[in-house]
């Protein structure tokens, strides 16, 4: 959630400065660090979430095997 918020904040601020650029002489900022970092971490979290179910099942199976001996 935090990584998604970083991505959205970077995007919103970048778009805000872009929309106000004509008023300020054509100067705008792109917060590409926040956008790239937030997106990278968000994609990594989604991948970890997708893999978590299978990993949790294998851990439970290993725990059951150890406790039945």
HELIX and SHEET records of a PDB file:
HELIX    1   1 UNK A    2  UNK A   19  1                                  18    
HELIX    2   2 UNK A   32  UNK A   67  1                                  36    
END                                                                             
